[in-house]
Amino acid sequence: MSKLILTHEVTGLGEPGDVVEVKDGYARNFLIPRRLATPWTKGAESQVSAIRKARKAREIATLDEAKAVADSLASKSVVVTAHAGESGRLFGAVTTGDIADAVVAASGPQVDKRKIEIGQPIKTTGEYTVSVRLHPEVSAKIAVKVVAG
């Protein structure tokens, strides 16, 4: 078992700054190469406090705030314009950053792109539903319409 410090949120494992123990292969082949975690050392404990401090500044403070943001997001439908071929297939994919920018452009609240979860890569035009984790207890669904532009 390897002891790691998470540097990014990993669904089902933890938040940035959490110290977790995972199997050696998972750490060596997945978490560390993708820079989702760093090996735990005594010196890295100071890193943990800095990561937690930055996370506190970014996250929505209360459950009521999160519910209010979720209600405002549920009522919005955002449009993402992407380059596409004649068949509607995109030249690339729609990213979480594109969706976060589209929410702000639709006069919605600022959403952290790291909190947006896309089920499968969006590679064609059409309508999709994505999830945003606003708080450990609150998530919102956003209707995303991808159009060729």
N, C-alpha and C positions, 0 to 999 in steps of 0.2 A: 504494500500500500504506500502511495506517495502522498505527502502532505503538501498542499498547494494553496496559494493565495489567488483568488479570482480577481482578474482585472476588468472583466466585463460580465454582464449578466448572462448566466447559462440557465436556460429553462430546465427546471427540475433539479438543479444542483444548488444554485445560490446567487446572491447579489455581489456586485463588486466590493471587495474588501473582506469577504468571508473567507475563513480558513477552512478548507475541506480536505477530507482524505478520500482518494479515489484509487482505483486499481492502476498499477504501473503502466500498462499498455494504453489505457484511456488518457493518462497524463502525457505519456511520451508521444503517442501517435495523433492525438486530437487536440487536447487543450493547449499544450505548450506551443506546437507549431503554428497554431492559429492565433497565438497571443491572447488567448482567453484567460490564461493563468500563468503565474510564475512560481518557481519552486519556493517553498517556505524556508526561511533562514531566520536566525535571531535578529539580524540587521534589517530584515524585510518587515519586521513588526512596525517600524516607523512609517513604512509605505502604507500599511494597512490603515493607520489613523488618517493619513492624507487622503486616501481613496474614500474612506467613510465620510470625511468632512466634505469632500466635493460632491458625494452622492446626496448628502443632506441638503446642500444648497440647491440641487437640481430637482429633487422630488417634491411632489405636491404634499403639503404639510398635513392636511386633515382629510378625514373621510368625507366630510360634507363638501369640501372643495372639489374632491375627486368626483363625487356624484354630480355636482353642478357642471363640471367640465364634460362628464360623460353624457349628460342630457343635451348639452349644446352640440356635442359631436354627433349624437344620434340623429339630430334633426338636420344635419348638413349632408349634402352630397357633393363630393369634390370631383373635379375634372382634371385629368392628367393628359397633357398633349405629348405625344411621342412620334418619332419618325417610323413610318410603317410602309410596307410594300402594298401592292394592289390587293393581295389576298387578306390583308389585315394583320399579317404577321409583323411584329416589331423588329427593328434593327437593334437588338439588345433586349433589355428587360426594364420594367418599371421597378425602381428601388424604393426603399423605405424613406430615403431622403427626398425623392420626388414627391412622395405622398405627403410628407411633413410640410414641404414647401407649398403644395396645393391646398392643404388645410389652412395655412396662414393666408394664402391668396384669396381664399373663399371667406375671409374675415372670421376665421375660427381662432381658437386659442393656440398658443405655441405648444407643439407636441414634440417630444424628444424622439428622434428617429430610431433610437435604440430600443424604444418601448413598443414600436410597431411590429406586429407579427403578420407576415404574409404566408398563407398556407402553402401555396405552390408558386413558383416564379410566374410573374405576369408577363407573357410574351406575345399576347395577341390583343387586339382591340376588343372592347366589350365592357360589361359591368361586373365588378368584383366586390366582395366584402372582406375587409381586413379588420384585425383586432388591435386595440391599443391598450396596454396595461398601464393604467394611471396610478394605481395604488395596489398594494398586495391584495386588497379585497374588492377592487373595482376595475372592471375592464369595459371598454366601449367598442362598438362596432361602427365602422365608417363605410359608407357606400362610395366606391371609387369607380368612376367611368373613365375608361381609357379611350381616347380618340386619336385618329391620325392627324398629324399636323405638318 
